[in-house]
Amino acid sequence: MAAERIFLIGMMGSGKSFWTKKISKWIKSGGYDLDDLIEMNEEKTIAEIFSEDGEEYFRKTETKLLRWFKEKKKYVLATGGGTPCNQANLDWMKKEGVVIWLDESIEILVSRLSKEKATRPLIASISDHELLGFLQNKILERTPFYQQAHYRLSSEQITEAGLKKIIQKHAS
């Protein structure tokens, strides 16, 4: 299990896209955001895909694009929050590379996401007042999948040092 292929998983707002950009520079590889690739491939925003084609179509597209990475040798991939909740996706990522769960605190998630609701289809119609409860439920639903990651970094561990330690441990 070399750190040639790194998958970042976790809730929306946990910093997966941010850290993908940083890590890809450290390991001198491509850094990708699965949601961005889906939008490019479909020529629609995630919100448009959800409203026009439905979540099931989105999830099938997500799985198809995830498997495209089989052909790539070295990369960092920020997955969507729900990507690892398909057990086949999670098993595939664990077999292909190192899976790191960015387990950000609920307080930070609420703070970040309350400002980004318009671009997040799962929470776009949820009031700020309901956001905490929604996220608590999503975390409960997704934790059984997330906790299967090779590594879990909690809020205080989601740092450059914390991530570099994992990557160095798996350097080829």
VMD Tcl script that builds the backbone (N, CA, C; Angstrom):
set m [mol new atoms 516]
animate dup $m
set s [atomselect $m all]
$s set {name element resname resid chain x y z} {
  {N N MET 1 A 0.858 -1.194 0.000}
  {CA C MET 1 A 0.000 0.000 0.000}
  {C C MET 1 A 0.894 1.243 0.000}
  {N N ALA 2 A 1.265 1.679 -1.157}
  {CA C ALA 2 A 2.125 2.858 -1.270}
  {C C ALA 2 A 1.276 4.119 -1.355}
  {N N ALA 3 A 1.875 5.231 -0.982}
  {CA C ALA 3 A 1.159 6.511 -1.040}
  {C C ALA 3 A 1.226 7.089 -2.450}
  {N N GLU 4 A 1.191 6.219 -3.438}
  {CA C GLU 4 A 1.163 6.651 -4.836}
  {C C GLU 4 A -0.252 7.098 -5.191}
  {N N ARG 5 A -1.214 6.474 -4.545}
  {CA C ARG 5 A -2.624 6.766 -4.783}
  {C C ARG 5 A -3.264 7.059 -3.426}
  {N N ILE 6 A -3.704 8.283 -3.272}
  {CA C ILE 6 A -4.259 8.721 -1.989}
  {C C ILE 6 A -5.702 9.155 -2.194}
  {N N PHE 7 A -6.593 8.617 -1.391}
  {CA C PHE 7 A -8.008 8.966 -1.438}
  {C C PHE 7 A -8.372 9.675 -0.140}
  {N N LEU 8 A -8.928 10.876 -0.245}
  {CA C LEU 8 A -9.400 11.598 0.935}
  {C C LEU 8 A -10.917 11.441 0.997}
  {N N ILE 9 A -11.385 10.956 2.132}
  {CA C ILE 9 A -12.816 10.791 2.331}
  {C C ILE 9 A -13.241 11.590 3.557}
  {N N GLY 10 A -14.534 11.846 3.674}
  {CA C GLY 10 A -15.068 12.559 4.825}
  {C C GLY 10 A -16.280 13.364 4.417}
  {N N MET 11 A -16.858 14.013 5.378}
  {CA C MET 11 A -18.057 14.809 5.155}
  {C C MET 11 A -17.763 16.005 4.260}
  {N N MET 12 A -18.814 16.491 3.603}
  {CA C MET 12 A -18.676 17.738 2.859}
  {C C MET 12 A -18.235 18.806 3.851}
  {N N GLY 13 A -17.322 19.650 3.420}
  {CA C GLY 13 A -16.823 20.704 4.292}
  {C C GLY 13 A -15.648 20.303 5.161}
  {N N SER 14 A -15.168 19.055 5.007}
  {CA C SER 14 A -14.066 18.596 5.866}
  {C C SER 14 A -12.688 19.010 5.352}
  {N N GLY 15 A -12.638 19.577 4.147}
  {CA C GLY 15 A -11.356 20.061 3.628}
  {C C GLY 15 A -10.694 19.138 2.618}
  {N N LYS 16 A -11.438 18.176 2.091}
  {CA C LYS 16 A -10.846 17.213 1.149}
  {C C LYS 16 A -10.235 17.905 -0.077}
  {N N SER 17 A -10.967 18.822 -0.681}
  {CA C SER 17 A -10.459 19.515 -1.878}
  {C C SER 17 A -9.234 20.362 -1.547}
  {N N PHE 18 A -9.286 21.080 -0.432}
  {CA C PHE 18 A -8.178 21.917 0.013}
  {C C PHE 18 A -6.908 21.082 0.185}
  {N N TRP 19 A -7.015 19.967 0.910}
  {CA C TRP 19 A -5.846 19.151 1.199}
  {C C TRP 19 A -5.353 18.388 -0.026}
  {N N THR 20 A -6.264 18.059 -0.939}
  {CA C THR 20 A -5.841 17.392 -2.179}
  {C C THR 20 A -4.855 18.268 -2.937}
  {N N LYS 21 A -5.153 19.564 -3.030}
  {CA C LYS 21 A -4.250 20.487 -3.733}
  {C C LYS 21 A -2.883 20.528 -3.054}
  {N N LYS 22 A -2.882 20.599 -1.735}
  {CA C LYS 22 A -1.614 20.654 -0.984}
  {C C LYS 22 A -0.805 19.365 -1.162}
  {N N ILE 23 A -1.468 18.228 -0.945}
  {CA C ILE 23 A -0.765 16.940 -1.009}
  {C C ILE 23 A -0.215 16.689 -2.405}
  {N N SER 24 A -0.982 17.034 -3.434}
  {CA C SER 24 A -0.504 16.784 -4.800}
  {C C SER 24 A 0.796 17.547 -5.077}
  {N N LYS 25 A 0.956 18.707 -4.477}
  {CA C LYS 25 A 2.219 19.453 -4.619}
  {C C LYS 25 A 3.352 18.741 -3.867}
  {N N TRP 26 A 3.059 18.261 -2.670}
  {CA C TRP 26 A 4.092 17.590 -1.877}
  {C C TRP 26 A 4.622 16.357 -2.589}
  {N N ILE 27 A 3.702 15.560 -3.158}
  {CA C ILE 27 A 4.137 14.298 -3.763}
  {C C ILE 27 A 4.341 14.422 -5.276}
  {N N LYS 28 A 4.202 15.653 -5.774}
  {CA C LYS 28 A 4.419 15.942 -7.204}
  {C C LYS 28 A 3.592 15.005 -8.087}
  {N N SER 29 A 2.292 15.100 -7.891}
  {CA C SER 29 A 1.369 14.270 -8.675}
  {C C SER 29 A 0.118 15.071 -8.988}
  {N N GLY 30 A -0.766 14.456 -9.743}
  {CA C GLY 30 A -2.047 15.090 -10.028}
  {C C GLY 30 A -2.930 15.089 -8.797}
  {N N GLY 31 A -3.666 16.163 -8.628}
  {CA C GLY 31 A -4.654 16.246 -7.555}
  {C C GLY 31 A -6.012 16.462 -8.196}
  {N N TYR 32 A -6.969 15.637 -7.848}
  {CA C TYR 32 A -8.283 15.669 -8.498}
  {C C TYR 32 A -9.395 15.748 -7.471}
  {N N ASP 33 A -10.483 16.354 -7.889}
  {CA C ASP 33 A -11.696 16.416 -7.072}
  {C C ASP 33 A -12.765 15.662 -7.861}
  {N N LEU 34 A -13.266 14.574 -7.302}
  {CA C LEU 34 A -14.211 13.728 -8.020}
  {C C LEU 34 A -15.470 14.496 -8.435}
  {N N ASP 35 A -15.969 15.366 -7.563}
  {CA C ASP 35 A -17.153 16.152 -7.922}
  {C C ASP 35 A -16.870 17.077 -9.112}
  {N N ASP 36 A -15.696 17.688 -9.156}
  {CA C ASP 36 A -15.325 18.550 -10.290}
  {C C ASP 36 A -15.269 17.742 -11.587}
  {N N LEU 37 A -14.715 16.535 -11.503}
  {CA C LEU 37 A -14.626 15.683 -12.692}
  {C C LEU 37 A -16.015 15.277 -13.186}
  {N N ILE 38 A -16.917 15.007 -12.248}
  {CA C ILE 38 A -18.293 14.658 -12.625}
  {C C ILE 38 A -18.940 15.836 -13.345}
  {N N GLU 39 A -18.757 17.040 -12.808}
  {CA C GLU 39 A -19.337 18.226 -13.441}
  {C C GLU 39 A -18.778 18.434 -14.845}
  {N N MET 40 A -17.484 18.242 -15.016}
  {CA C MET 40 A -16.880 18.394 -16.344}
  {C C MET 40 A -17.412 17.336 -17.303}
  {N N ASN 41 A -17.462 16.107 -16.825}
  {CA C ASN 41 A -17.912 14.993 -17.653}
  {C C ASN 41 A -19.374 15.152 -18.085}
  {N N GLU 42 A -20.199 15.597 -17.164}
  {CA C GLU 42 A -21.639 15.717 -17.421}
  {C C GLU 42 A -22.031 17.084 -17.997}
  {N N GLU 43 A -21.097 18.039 -17.919}
  {CA C GLU 43 A -21.355 19.419 -18.346}
  {C C GLU 43 A -22.555 20.020 -17.615}
  {N N LYS 44 A -22.646 19.697 -16.326}
  {CA C LYS 44 A -23.698 20.209 -15.438}
  {C C LYS 44 A -23.090 20.321 -14.048}
  {N N THR 45 A -23.694 21.159 -13.230}
  {CA C THR 45 A -23.259 21.213 -11.828}
  {C C THR 45 A -23.823 19.990 -11.100}
  {N N ILE 46 A -23.243 19.696 -9.952}
  {CA C ILE 46 A -23.755 18.594 -9.134}
  {C C ILE 46 A -25.228 18.854 -8.803}
  {N N ALA 47 A -25.540 20.093 -8.461}
  {CA C ALA 47 A -26.932 20.445 -8.134}
  {C C ALA 47 A -27.860 20.149 -9.317}
  {N N GLU 48 A -27.429 20.491 -10.532}
  {CA C GLU 48 A -28.249 20.221 -11.724}
  {C C GLU 48 A -28.409 18.721 -11.955}
  {N N ILE 49 A -27.345 17.966 -11.745}
  {CA C ILE 49 A -27.431 16.511 -11.924}
  {C C ILE 49 A -28.437 15.929 -10.932}
  {N N PHE 50 A -28.340 16.346 -9.671}
  {CA C PHE 50 A -29.271 15.856 -8.651}
  {C C PHE 50 A -30.710 16.199 -9.021}
  {N N SER 51 A -30.956 17.443 -9.435}
  {CA C SER 51 A -32.344 17.857 -9.699}
  {C C SER 51 A -32.873 17.315 -11.023}
  {N N GLU 52 A -32.026 17.206 -12.043}
  {CA C GLU 52 A -32.489 16.765 -13.360}
  {C C GLU 52 A -32.443 15.247 -13.547}
  {N N ASP 53 A -31.421 14.610 -12.995}
  {CA C ASP 53 A -31.212 13.189 -13.249}
  {C C ASP 53 A -31.376 12.311 -12.009}
  {N N GLY 54 A -31.324 12.923 -10.818}
  {CA C GLY 54 A -31.506 12.179 -9.579}
  {C C GLY 54 A -30.209 11.689 -8.964}
  {N N GLU 55 A -30.300 11.359 -7.689}
  {CA C GLU 55 A -29.110 10.915 -6.951}
  {C C GLU 55 A -28.588 9.576 -7.465}
  {N N GLU 56 A -29.483 8.677 -7.859}
  {CA C GLU 56 A -29.035 7.364 -8.332}
  {C C GLU 56 A -28.142 7.504 -9.575}
  {N N TYR 57 A -28.565 8.350 -10.507}
  {CA C TYR 57 A -27.754 8.605 -11.709}
  {C C TYR 57 A -26.400 9.205 -11.308}
  {N N PHE 58 A -26.438 10.162 -10.392}
  {CA C PHE 58 A -25.200 10.792 -9.915}
  {C C PHE 58 A -24.253 9.739 -9.335}
  {N N ARG 59 A -24.775 8.851 -8.493}
  {CA C ARG 59 A -23.938 7.837 -7.834}
  {C C ARG 59 A -23.330 6.870 -8.854}
  {N N LYS 60 A -24.082 6.518 -9.892}
  {CA C LYS 60 A -23.540 5.630 -10.940}
  {C C LYS 60 A -22.405 6.328 -11.695}
  {N N THR 61 A -22.608 7.602 -11.997}
  {CA C THR 61 A -21.581 8.385 -12.691}
  {C C THR 61 A -20.343 8.513 -11.816}
  {N N GLU 62 A -20.555 8.757 -10.537}
  {CA C GLU 62 A -19.470 8.880 -9.571}
  {C C GLU 62 A -18.622 7.597 -9.546}
  {N N THR 63 A -19.284 6.456 -9.488}
  {CA C THR 63 A -18.584 5.166 -9.452}
  {C C THR 63 A -17.797 4.940 -10.735}
  {N N LYS 64 A -18.402 5.262 -11.873}
  {CA C LYS 64 A -17.734 5.092 -13.167}
  {C C LYS 64 A -16.458 5.946 -13.230}
  {N N LEU 65 A -16.555 7.201 -12.809}
  {CA C LEU 65 A -15.384 8.083 -12.860}
  {C C LEU 65 A -14.329 7.689 -11.831}
  {N N LEU 66 A -14.754 7.183 -10.690}
  {CA C LEU 66 A -13.800 6.705 -9.685}
  {C C LEU 66 A -12.951 5.582 -10.286}
  {N N ARG 67 A -13.587 4.652 -10.978}
  {CA C ARG 67 A -12.875 3.514 -11.558}
  {C C ARG 67 A -11.920 3.939 -12.680}
  {N N TRP 68 A -12.144 5.099 -13.272}
  {CA C TRP 68 A -11.245 5.625 -14.294}
  {C C TRP 68 A -9.829 5.769 -13.730}
  {N N PHE 69 A -9.717 5.971 -12.430}
  {CA C PHE 69 A -8.417 6.162 -11.793}
  {C C PHE 69 A -7.588 4.881 -11.733}
  {N N LYS 70 A -8.172 3.763 -12.095}
  {CA C LYS 70 A -7.431 2.501 -12.153}
  {C C LYS 70 A -6.243 2.637 -13.104}
  {N N GLU 71 A -6.410 3.435 -14.155}
  {CA C GLU 71 A -5.375 3.595 -15.176}
  {C C GLU 71 A -4.252 4.538 -14.744}
  {N N LYS 72 A -4.476 5.321 -13.707}
  {CA C LYS 72 A -3.481 6.308 -13.284}
  {C C LYS 72 A -2.566 5.698 -12.213}
  {N N LYS 73 A -1.316 6.100 -12.239}
  {CA C LYS 73 A -0.341 5.513 -11.324}
  {C C LYS 73 A -0.178 6.288 -10.017}
  {N N LYS 74 A -0.241 7.612 -10.100}
  {CA C LYS 74 A 0.057 8.414 -8.912}
  {C C LYS 74 A -0.878 9.615 -8.891}
  {N N TYR 75 A -1.609 9.780 -7.792}
  {CA C TYR 75 A -2.565 10.883 -7.690}
  {C C TYR 75 A -3.096 11.017 -6.262}
  {N N VAL 76 A -3.752 12.145 -6.053}
  {CA C VAL 76 A -4.522 12.374 -4.831}
  {C C VAL 76 A -5.935 12.685 -5.300}
  {N N LEU 77 A -6.927 12.044 -4.687}
  {CA C LEU 77 A -8.312 12.242 -5.095}
  {C C LEU 77 A -9.185 12.611 -3.904}
  {N N ALA 78 A -9.829 13.774 -4.014}
  {CA C ALA 78 A -10.846 14.169 -3.043}
  {C C ALA 78 A -12.154 13.543 -3.526}
  {N N THR 79 A -12.703 12.648 -2.736}
  {CA C THR 79 A -13.960 12.015 -3.116}
  {C C THR 79 A -15.121 12.872 -2.630}
  {N N GLY 80 A -16.289 12.606 -3.163}
  {CA C GLY 80 A -17.484 13.239 -2.623}
  {C C GLY 80 A -17.776 12.612 -1.260}
  {N N GLY 81 A -18.525 13.306 -0.429}
  {CA C GLY 81 A -18.828 12.792 0.908}
  {C C GLY 81 A -19.518 11.441 0.897}
  {N N GLY 82 A -20.337 11.183 -0.136}
  {CA C GLY 82 A -21.070 9.924 -0.219}
  {C C GLY 82 A -20.361 8.827 -0.991}
  {N N THR 83 A -19.258 9.144 -1.649}
  {CA C THR 83 A -18.561 8.145 -2.483}
  {C C THR 83 A -18.216 6.865 -1.724}
  {N N PRO 84 A -17.615 6.948 -0.529}
  {CA C PRO 84 A -17.254 5.708 0.167}
  {C C PRO 84 A -18.446 4.991 0.811}
  {N N CYS 85 A -19.627 5.586 0.741}
  {CA C CYS 85 A -20.811 4.962 1.338}
  {C C CYS 85 A -21.390 3.875 0.434}
  {N N ASN 86 A -20.790 3.708 -0.729}
  {CA C ASN 86 A -21.033 2.553 -1.581}
  {C C ASN 86 A -19.886 1.606 -1.231}
  {N N GLN 87 A -20.184 0.496 -0.580}
  {CA C GLN 87 A -19.133 -0.393 -0.080}
  {C C GLN 87 A -18.177 -0.835 -1.184}
  {N N ALA 88 A -18.698 -1.045 -2.395}
  {CA C ALA 88 A -17.826 -1.445 -3.508}
  {C C ALA 88 A -16.813 -0.340 -3.826}
  {N N ASN 89 A -17.240 0.922 -3.756}
  {CA C ASN 89 A -16.312 2.037 -3.978}
  {C C ASN 89 A -15.232 2.050 -2.904}
  {N N LEU 90 A -15.651 1.900 -1.669}
  {CA C LEU 90 A -14.708 1.936 -0.554}
  {C C LEU 90 A -13.708 0.787 -0.651}
  {N N ASP 91 A -14.200 -0.403 -0.931}
  {CA C ASP 91 A -13.307 -1.562 -1.061}
  {C C ASP 91 A -12.300 -1.343 -2.188}
  {N N TRP 92 A -12.783 -0.782 -3.295}
  {CA C TRP 92 A -11.909 -0.526 -4.443}
  {C C TRP 92 A -10.807 0.483 -4.057}
  {N N MET 93 A -11.190 1.570 -3.393}
  {CA C MET 93 A -10.202 2.578 -2.989}
  {C C MET 93 A -9.175 1.978 -2.039}
  {N N LYS 94 A -9.618 1.161 -1.085}
  {CA C LYS 94 A -8.701 0.560 -0.118}
  {C C LYS 94 A -7.715 -0.387 -0.802}
  {N N LYS 95 A -8.167 -1.053 -1.841}
  {CA C LYS 95 A -7.300 -1.964 -2.586}
  {C C LYS 95 A -6.303 -1.184 -3.448}
  {N N GLU 96 A -6.736 -0.057 -3.995}
  {CA C GLU 96 A -5.926 0.709 -4.935}
  {C C GLU 96 A -4.924 1.652 -4.274}
  {N N GLY 97 A -5.173 2.078 -3.044}
  {CA C GLY 97 A -4.280 3.057 -2.434}
  {C C GLY 97 A -4.527 3.250 -0.952}
  {N N VAL 98 A -4.135 4.404 -0.466}
  {CA C VAL 98 A -4.267 4.766 0.940}
  {C C VAL 98 A -5.518 5.637 1.096}
  {N N VAL 99 A -6.400 5.240 1.994}
  {CA C VAL 99 A -7.638 5.978 2.234}
  {C C VAL 99 A -7.515 6.703 3.574}
  {N N ILE 100 A -7.692 8.021 3.534}
  {CA C ILE 100 A -7.559 8.855 4.736}
  {C C ILE 100 A -8.893 9.554 4.991}
  {N N TRP 101 A -9.433 9.347 6.182}
  {CA C TRP 101 A -10.689 9.976 6.591}
  {C C TRP 101 A -10.372 11.283 7.303}
  {N N LEU 102 A -10.811 12.403 6.728}
  {CA C LEU 102 A -10.695 13.708 7.388}
  {C C LEU 102 A -11.958 13.887 8.227}
  {N N ASP 103 A -11.829 13.625 9.514}
  {CA C ASP 103 A -12.973 13.624 10.430}
  {C C ASP 103 A -13.037 14.973 11.162}
  {N N GLU 104 A -13.510 15.968 10.442}
  {CA C GLU 104 A -13.590 17.333 10.975}
  {C C GLU 104 A -14.738 17.431 11.987}
  {N N SER 105 A -14.606 18.338 12.952}
  {CA C SER 105 A -15.635 18.493 13.988}
  {C C SER 105 A -16.938 19.034 13.392}
  {N N ILE 106 A -18.037 18.686 14.029}
  {CA C ILE 106 A -19.356 19.137 13.567}
  {C C ILE 106 A -19.456 20.658 13.594}
  {N N GLU 107 A -18.827 21.289 14.573}
  {CA C GLU 107 A -18.874 22.753 14.672}
  {C C GLU 107 A -18.218 23.409 13.453}
  {N N ILE 108 A -17.082 22.880 13.059}
  {CA C ILE 108 A -16.381 23.433 11.895}
  {C C ILE 108 A -17.179 23.163 10.621}
  {N N LEU 109 A -17.746 21.953 10.504}
  {CA C LEU 109 A -18.557 21.633 9.325}
  {C C LEU 109 A -19.734 22.602 9.196}
  {N N VAL 110 A -20.444 22.830 10.294}
  {CA C VAL 110 A -21.590 23.745 10.272}
  {C C VAL 110 A -21.138 25.145 9.865}
  {N N SER 111 A -20.040 25.599 10.445}
  {CA C SER 111 A -19.525 26.933 10.142}
  {C C SER 111 A -19.188 27.076 8.663}
  {N N ARG 112 A -18.489 26.102 8.113}
  {CA C ARG 112 A -18.095 26.157 6.704}
  {C C ARG 112 A -19.297 26.011 5.772}
  {N N LEU 113 A -20.139 25.040 6.064}
  {CA C LEU 113 A -21.227 24.712 5.137}
  {C C LEU 113 A -22.355 25.727 5.130}
  {N N SER 114 A -22.553 26.425 6.235}
  {CA C SER 114 A -23.622 27.429 6.260}
  {C C SER 114 A -23.350 28.532 5.233}
  {N N LYS 115 A -22.073 28.695 4.864}
  {CA C LYS 115 A -21.697 29.710 3.871}
  {C C LYS 115 A -21.712 29.160 2.442}
  {N N GLU 116 A -21.828 27.840 2.294}
  {CA C GLU 116 A -21.699 27.212 0.975}
  {C C GLU 116 A -22.959 26.487 0.520}
  {N N LYS 117 A -24.078 26.721 1.177}
  {CA C LYS 117 A -25.271 25.926 0.902}
  {C C LYS 117 A -25.726 25.982 -0.555}
  {N N ALA 118 A -25.583 27.101 -1.204}
  {CA C ALA 118 A -26.059 27.244 -2.586}
  {C C ALA 118 A -25.363 26.274 -3.540}
  {N N THR 119 A -24.129 25.890 -3.224}
  {CA C THR 119 A -23.379 25.008 -4.120}
  {C C THR 119 A -23.397 23.555 -3.655}
  {N N ARG 120 A -24.166 23.263 -2.639}
  {CA C ARG 120 A -24.204 21.911 -2.065}
  {C C ARG 120 A -25.630 21.364 -2.149}
  {N N PRO 121 A -25.931 20.501 -3.133}
  {CA C PRO 121 A -27.308 20.059 -3.346}
  {C C PRO 121 A -27.943 19.348 -2.152}
  {N N LEU 122 A -27.160 18.634 -1.364}
  {CA C LEU 122 A -27.751 17.919 -0.235}
  {C C LEU 122 A -28.231 18.855 0.869}
  {N N ILE 123 A -27.684 20.074 0.914}
  {CA C ILE 123 A -28.069 20.987 2.004}
  {C C ILE 123 A -28.654 22.305 1.507}
  {N N ALA 124 A -28.798 22.455 0.197}
  {CA C ALA 124 A -29.248 23.735 -0.377}
  {C C ALA 124 A -30.581 24.209 0.194}
  {N N SER 125 A -31.489 23.290 0.461}
  {CA C SER 125 A -32.826 23.685 0.919}
  {C C SER 125 A -32.988 23.596 2.442}
  {N N ILE 126 A -31.904 23.348 3.136}
  {CA C ILE 126 A -31.961 23.213 4.594}
  {C C ILE 126 A -31.645 24.558 5.246}
  {N N SER 127 A -32.469 24.943 6.217}
  {CA C SER 127 A -32.223 26.213 6.913}
  {C C SER 127 A -30.978 26.081 7.794}
  {N N ASP 128 A -30.379 27.219 8.124}
  {CA C ASP 128 A -29.217 27.204 9.019}
  {C C ASP 128 A -29.563 26.513 10.331}
  {N N HIS 129 A -30.791 26.718 10.785}
  {CA C HIS 129 A -31.265 26.130 12.040}
  {C C HIS 129 A -31.282 24.589 11.960}
  {N N GLU 130 A -31.602 24.045 10.789}
  {CA C GLU 130 A -31.710 22.586 10.614}
  {C C GLU 130 A -30.387 21.928 10.230}
  {N N LEU 131 A -29.407 22.728 9.861}
  {CA C LEU 131 A -28.146 22.199 9.342}
  {C C LEU 131 A -27.431 21.288 10.338}
  {N N LEU 132 A -27.360 21.673 11.592}
  {CA C LEU 132 A -26.672 20.872 12.612}
  {C C LEU 132 A -27.283 19.469 12.694}
  {N N GLY 133 A -28.602 19.398 12.815}
  {CA C GLY 133 A -29.271 18.099 12.914}
  {C C GLY 133 A -29.069 17.252 11.671}
  {N N PHE 134 A -29.151 17.894 10.509}
  {CA C PHE 134 A -28.941 17.180 9.251}
  {C C PHE 134 A -27.543 16.564 9.226}
  {N N LEU 135 A -26.538 17.371 9.572}
  {CA C LEU 135 A -25.152 16.887 9.546}
  {C C LEU 135 A -24.921 15.789 10.583}
  {N N GLN 136 A -25.520 15.935 11.753}
  {CA C GLN 136 A -25.381 14.891 12.774}
  {C C GLN 136 A -25.911 13.556 12.246}
  {N N ASN 137 A -27.073 13.603 11.571}
  {CA C ASN 137 A -27.652 12.384 11.007}
  {C C ASN 137 A -26.784 11.805 9.896}
  {N N LYS 138 A -26.259 12.667 9.019}
  {CA C LYS 138 A -25.398 12.201 7.915}
  {C C LYS 138 A -24.127 11.560 8.465}
  {N N ILE 139 A -23.562 12.174 9.494}
  {CA C ILE 139 A -22.343 11.621 10.094}
  {C C ILE 139 A -22.624 10.231 10.671}
  {N N LEU 140 A -23.744 10.089 11.372}
  {CA C LEU 140 A -24.114 8.782 11.931}
  {C C LEU 140 A -24.274 7.741 10.823}
  {N N GLU 141 A -24.903 8.149 9.738}
  {CA C GLU 141 A -25.159 7.261 8.599}
  {C C GLU 141 A -23.847 6.868 7.899}
  {N N ARG 142 A -22.913 7.796 7.792}
  {CA C ARG 142 A -21.700 7.557 7.017}
  {C C ARG 142 A -20.523 7.012 7.819}
  {N N THR 143 A -20.530 7.185 9.122}
  {CA C THR 143 A -19.396 6.751 9.947}
  {C C THR 143 A -19.041 5.274 9.773}
  {N N PRO 144 A -20.016 4.353 9.678}
  {CA C PRO 144 A -19.619 2.950 9.486}
  {C C PRO 144 A -18.760 2.735 8.235}
  {N N PHE 145 A -18.946 3.561 7.225}
  {CA C PHE 145 A -18.122 3.468 6.017}
  {C C PHE 145 A -16.797 4.194 6.232}
  {N N TYR 146 A -16.877 5.427 6.704}
  {CA C TYR 146 A -15.665 6.229 6.892}
  {C C TYR 146 A -14.660 5.534 7.805}
  {N N GLN 147 A -15.153 4.866 8.849}
  {CA C GLN 147 A -14.224 4.281 9.818}
  {C C GLN 147 A -13.463 3.070 9.263}
  {N N GLN 148 A -13.770 2.667 8.046}
  {CA C GLN 148 A -13.024 1.587 7.396}
  {C C GLN 148 A -11.762 2.099 6.691}
  {N N ALA 149 A -11.571 3.419 6.686}
  {CA C ALA 149 A -10.383 4.004 6.056}
  {C C ALA 149 A -9.122 3.471 6.726}
  {N N HIS 150 A -8.015 3.531 6.018}
  {CA C HIS 150 A -6.734 3.123 6.604}
  {C C HIS 150 A -6.344 4.046 7.750}
  {N N TYR 151 A -6.679 5.339 7.609}
  {CA C TYR 151 A -6.321 6.340 8.624}
  {C C TYR 151 A -7.492 7.262 8.882}
  {N N ARG 152 A -7.605 7.701 10.134}
  {CA C ARG 152 A -8.601 8.707 10.521}
  {C C ARG 152 A -7.857 9.851 11.193}
  {N N LEU 153 A -8.051 11.049 10.652}
  {CA C LEU 153 A -7.482 12.243 11.274}
  {C C LEU 153 A -8.632 13.066 11.834}
  {N N SER 154 A -8.612 13.293 13.134}
  {CA C SER 154 A -9.634 14.138 13.743}
  {C C SER 154 A -9.220 15.599 13.585}
  {N N SER 155 A -10.118 16.502 13.942}
  {CA C SER 155 A -9.916 17.942 13.737}
  {C C SER 155 A -8.496 18.426 13.995}
  {N N GLU 156 A -7.995 18.152 15.182}
  {CA C GLU 156 A -6.676 18.684 15.553}
  {C C GLU 156 A -5.542 17.989 14.805}
  {N N GLN 157 A -5.815 16.837 14.172}
  {CA C GLN 157 A -4.778 16.111 13.431}
  {C C GLN 157 A -4.778 16.453 11.936}
  {N N ILE 158 A -5.826 17.152 11.470}
  {CA C ILE 158 A -5.906 17.504 10.047}
  {C C ILE 158 A -4.993 18.707 9.818}
  {N N THR 159 A -3.713 18.393 9.747}
  {CA C THR 159 A -2.676 19.414 9.582}
  {C C THR 159 A -1.672 18.920 8.553}
  {N N GLU 160 A -0.822 19.821 8.127}
  {CA C GLU 160 A 0.246 19.448 7.216}
  {C C GLU 160 A 1.088 18.328 7.833}
  {N N ALA 161 A 1.440 18.474 9.095}
  {CA C ALA 161 A 2.273 17.469 9.766}
  {C C ALA 161 A 1.554 16.122 9.845}
  {N N GLY 162 A 0.275 16.153 10.184}
  {CA C GLY 162 A -0.491 14.914 10.305}
  {C C GLY 162 A -0.585 14.160 8.988}
  {N N LEU 163 A -0.832 14.896 7.918}
  {CA C LEU 163 A -0.938 14.270 6.604}
  {C C LEU 163 A 0.420 13.813 6.079}
  {N N LYS 164 A 1.441 14.626 6.270}
  {CA C LYS 164 A 2.779 14.248 5.793}
  {C C LYS 164 A 3.285 12.991 6.503}
  {N N LYS 165 A 2.939 12.833 7.761}
  {CA C LYS 165 A 3.358 11.649 8.520}
  {C C LYS 165 A 2.810 10.374 7.857}
  {N N ILE 166 A 1.549 10.412 7.468}
  {CA C ILE 166 A 0.933 9.250 6.806}
  {C C ILE 166 A 1.587 9.007 5.445}
  {N N ILE 167 A 1.765 10.062 4.690}
  {CA C ILE 167 A 2.325 9.922 3.345}
  {C C ILE 167 A 3.758 9.392 3.403}
  {N N GLN 168 A 4.555 9.897 4.331}
  {CA C GLN 168 A 5.936 9.449 4.468}
  {C C GLN 168 A 5.993 7.967 4.894}
  {N N LYS 169 A 5.030 7.562 5.699}
  {CA C LYS 169 A 4.970 6.180 6.158}
  {C C LYS 169 A 4.785 5.226 4.968}
  {N N HIS 170 A 4.145 5.712 3.920}
  {CA C HIS 170 A 3.838 4.876 2.765}
  {C C HIS 170 A 4.661 5.228 1.521}
  {N N ALA 171 A 5.678 6.044 1.700}
  {CA C ALA 171 A 6.502 6.438 0.543}
  {C C ALA 171 A 7.172 5.196 -0.051}
  {N N SER 172 A 7.164 5.158 -1.372}
  {CA C SER 172 A 7.774 3.975 -2.009}
  {C C SER 172 A 9.271 4.115 -2.087}
}
mol reanalyze $m
mol bondsrecalc $m
mol representation Tube
mol addrep $m
